[in-house]
């Protein structure tokens, strides 16, 4: 068995066809829980797509993990505790433990809001990766 896996989740315009969630009662169209498909140990990932005007419909918090939202297309908003921030392509939002969060695609938008949500927990990451090692003697494969 190798220590890597490859999964094709489709182009951005195909993400709405995904249907998934962390539990059957939280599954919805436009969500794929990638870490259910891959053997991930330390991080989690969802690929998401909402139609214009569609919203999460709930607030949530995490007590042990943080999330990183990377917005790829469309326009929308995130509710973060008592604030609302605008998000769109290139927006990256880190949400720490115990911060209430929710999101929606802009009601007057013309395209889906698509984003990746990366979840991680456990020990803090070092400022500079201290476990990396360059392999200058290894030839490039192409």
C-alpha positions as CSV (number, residue, x, y, z in Angstrom):
1,X,0.0,0.0,0.0
2,X,1.3,3.5,-0.9
3,X,1.2,6.5,1.3
4,X,-0.6,8.6,-1.2
5,X,-4.0,8.5,-3.0
6,X,-5.5,10.4,-5.9
7,X,-9.1,11.3,-6.1
8,X,-10.8,13.2,-8.9
9,X,-13.7,15.4,-7.5
10,X,-14.5,17.0,-10.9
11,X,-14.3,20.5,-12.2
12,X,-15.8,23.4,-10.3
13,X,-18.9,23.4,-12.4
14,X,-19.5,19.7,-11.5
15,X,-19.4,20.2,-7.7
16,X,-23.1,21.0,-7.4
17,X,-23.8,17.3,-8.4
18,X,-22.1,16.1,-5.2
19,X,-24.4,15.1,-2.4
20,X,-22.9,14.4,1.0
21,X,-22.4,15.3,4.6
22,X,-20.9,14.2,7.9
23,X,-24.1,12.3,8.8
24,X,-27.1,11.4,6.8
25,X,-29.2,14.1,8.4
26,X,-26.6,16.8,7.5
27,X,-26.1,15.7,3.9
28,X,-27.0,18.2,1.2
29,X,-26.5,18.9,-2.5
30,X,-23.3,20.6,-3.4
31,X,-21.1,19.1,-0.7
32,X,-18.5,16.4,-0.9
33,X,-16.7,15.3,2.2
34,X,-13.4,14.4,0.6
35,X,-11.9,12.9,3.8
36,X,-14.6,10.3,3.6
37,X,-13.2,9.2,0.3
38,X,-9.5,9.4,1.2
39,X,-7.6,8.0,4.2
40,X,-6.8,11.4,5.8
41,X,-5.4,11.4,9.3
42,X,-4.8,15.0,10.3
43,X,-6.8,17.2,8.0
44,X,-10.3,17.2,6.6
45,X,-11.6,18.7,3.4
46,X,-15.0,19.4,1.9
47,X,-15.7,20.7,-1.6
48,X,-18.9,22.9,-1.7
49,X,-21.2,24.7,-4.1
50,X,-24.3,26.8,-3.3
51,X,-26.8,28.2,-5.8
52,X,-27.5,32.0,-5.7
53,X,-29.6,32.7,-2.6
54,X,-28.9,29.4,-1.0
55,X,-27.5,29.4,2.5
56,X,-26.2,26.9,5.0
57,X,-29.3,27.3,7.1
58,X,-27.5,26.8,10.4
59,X,-24.7,28.2,12.5
60,X,-22.0,26.0,14.0
61,X,-18.8,26.0,16.1
62,X,-15.9,23.7,16.7
63,X,-14.2,23.3,20.1
64,X,-11.1,21.5,18.9
65,X,-10.5,22.2,15.3
66,X,-10.0,25.3,13.1
67,X,-11.3,25.7,9.6
68,X,-9.9,27.4,6.5
69,X,-12.3,28.5,3.9
70,X,-10.8,29.0,0.4
71,X,-13.3,30.6,-2.0
72,X,-12.8,29.8,-5.6
73,X,-15.8,31.3,-7.5
74,X,-19.1,33.2,-7.0
75,X,-19.9,35.7,-4.4
76,X,-21.4,35.3,-0.9
77,X,-21.2,36.2,2.7
78,X,-20.0,34.5,5.9
79,X,-21.4,35.2,9.3
80,X,-18.6,35.1,11.9
81,X,-19.9,35.6,15.4
82,X,-21.5,39.1,15.2
83,X,-19.9,40.2,11.9
84,X,-20.8,39.5,8.2
85,X,-17.9,39.5,5.7
86,X,-18.1,39.5,1.9
87,X,-16.4,36.5,0.2
88,X,-15.5,35.7,-3.4
89,X,-12.8,34.3,-5.6
90,X,-9.5,34.6,-3.7
91,X,-11.0,35.1,-0.2
92,X,-9.4,32.9,2.4
93,X,-11.0,32.9,5.9
94,X,-9.5,31.2,8.9
95,X,-12.1,30.4,11.6
96,X,-10.7,29.4,15.0
97,X,-12.2,27.4,17.8
98,X,-15.5,28.5,19.3
99,X,-16.3,31.1,16.6
100,X,-19.8,30.7,15.3
101,X,-20.0,30.6,11.5
102,X,-22.5,30.3,8.7
103,X,-22.4,31.2,5.0
104,X,-24.6,31.9,2.0
105,X,-24.3,32.5,-1.8
106,X,-25.3,36.1,-2.7
107,X,-29.1,36.2,-3.4
108,X,-28.5,38.4,-6.5
109,X,-25.5,36.3,-7.7
110,X,-25.3,34.9,-11.2
111,X,-23.1,31.9,-10.4
112,X,-22.6,29.3,-7.7
113,X,-20.5,30.1,-4.6
114,X,-17.8,27.4,-4.6
115,X,-15.2,26.8,-1.9
116,X,-13.0,24.3,-0.1
117,X,-13.2,24.0,3.6
118,X,-10.1,22.6,5.2
119,X,-10.4,21.3,8.8
120,X,-7.4,20.6,11.0
121,X,-6.8,20.0,14.7
122,X,-4.3,18.6,17.1
123,X,-1.0,20.1,17.8
124,X,0.0,23.5,16.5
125,X,1.9,23.6,13.3
126,X,5.5,24.9,13.5
127,X,6.0,28.3,11.9
128,X,8.4,26.8,9.4
129,X,8.0,23.1,8.5
130,X,10.7,21.4,10.5
131,X,10.0,17.9,9.1
132,X,10.7,18.7,5.4
133,X,13.8,17.6,3.6
134,X,14.9,18.5,0.1
135,X,16.2,15.7,-2.1
136,X,18.6,17.5,-4.5
137,X,20.1,14.3,-5.8
138,X,16.8,12.9,-7.0
139,X,16.2,13.6,-10.7
140,X,13.0,15.3,-11.8
141,X,10.5,12.8,-13.2
142,X,9.6,14.7,-16.4
